[in-house]
Amino acid sequence: MAHARIVVYPPSPTGGRRVRADGEAIGIAHSERDLLEFLRRIGLDPGDVDLDDTHLIEWLGGGPDVWL
């Protein structure tokens, strides 16, 4: 899954943001660190991931600086 399309959903009222890769739920991130770990688990190198890359990540309800 080297070029997964990632969607990060808006923060939930209870905290965290749902994350999907190619339509599959991969977790609830509470920080950039969580998100990068999820991406590592699906085969992406966190060191090569640009969280502002709109071809890779679609941010809904705020960008990588919004977690609450």
N, C-alpha and C positions, 0 to 999 in steps of 0.2 A: 504494500500500500504506500509506495514511495511518494505519490502525489495526491494524497487524500484531500478532499474538499472538507474543510472544517467549518462548522457553524457553532458560534458561541452565543447562547441565548441571553436575554436580559436577566439581571439579578432577580432572584426570587425574594419574596418578602421574608423568608426564613434564612436567607443568605446563600451565597453560591450561585453559579451560572451553569446551566446544563450545557454539555458539549457533545456534539455529534460529529462523526467522521463518515463521509459517504453514506449518510442516512442512518448510521448505527450509533446508538447512545454509547459513549465511552466514559462518562462520569460527570460529576459535578465539581467544578473548579471553584475554589475560594480565593485563588490568587494566580498570578502569572506562573509561579513555581508549580502549582498543581497542573495548570494547562500544559506547561512544557513537559511535565512527567507523563501526562496522557499521550502527548504527541510522541514521546520517546517509546512508549509502549506499543504504539502502532507502527513503529519503524522509521520515524523521522528523527533526524539528529537535532536536538534542541539548540546546539551551537550554530546550526545553519538556518534556523527558523527566524524569520522577521515577522513579529506579531502584527506589523502594519501592512503586510503583504495581502492585499485584497484578492489576489488570485488564489491564495491558499486559505485564508480565514475570512469568514463573513461574521462581523460583529453586529449583533442586534441589541439595541437598548444601551449603547455606550461602548466605547473602545476598550483597549487593554488596561486603561487606568481606572475603570469602573467595576468594582466588585461588590458593592453594597447597594 
